[in-house]
């Protein structure tokens, strides 16, 4: 299958590209930056909002994996207009281009950590109430709604995946993307970690290669729909910090600040539907995944000690 991976240079996208290549698919990557990984893939350098370049990248493709996101929850909160213009408008334009070029298969990575808001109970299923409390989650949900419009009216055959909190190698670690990556980086650099709230917020974490494996299984099926992708197990922030102390053998310097209004208090996903429909299940535990991420991050700093 010829697959266009939008955002294939990013944290999640790069792992999806690797998994698809290993599964025997022909991959074209669309990204803002030139390749710096050794991939057997065609590379298109361009901006997601460049319709001409994106249209060119769609030529000859059988499917699109859309994992572009120009924001994270914190940056979305500071500039929601940019979030809407770059992510929502950009995706609607993508859907129109796919219709025009008769590329029907789409896998979109939404956000299981934000589209549900603060759920009444956990774990949450795909049919649970959708009530995001952040701009980031609202835009992700709006994109999902437009994808449904495209399914009904434009012959798009989509699967929407809602990953929980992916973590693993290549994740940004400068304090914006991901708790685990930020804390590991701070431990290595001897810096304190800012915790918003008292550390009791609960999240569901999933290793990035498990997400990539699910994308492969989705593309090799003809099914459509919305599917959670999580571990089904919740850990609060303080538990993650304690676990990282155990793994690293170093103390995590903690600096607690007032909680942010856009942070969900607890979210754990029920991924039974993905397991049943795609014969998929997360295979890497939280401890094993953090160990892998810690080892990778140390290599980036030229360190091999524990």
NORVENRA-V391299 format. One line per field, one symbol per residue. burial: + if it has 9 or more other C-alpha atoms within 8 Angstrom, else -. Layout:
burial = ???
//
This chain:
burial = -++++++++-+++++++++++---++++++++--------+-++++-+--+-+++-++--+++++++---+++--++--+--+++++++++++++++++---+++++++++++++++++--++++------+++++++++++++-++-+++--++++++++++++++++-+++--+++-++++++++----++-+++++++++++++++++++++++++------+++++++-++++--++++++-++---+---++------+-++++++-+++--+-+-+---+--+++++++++++-------
//
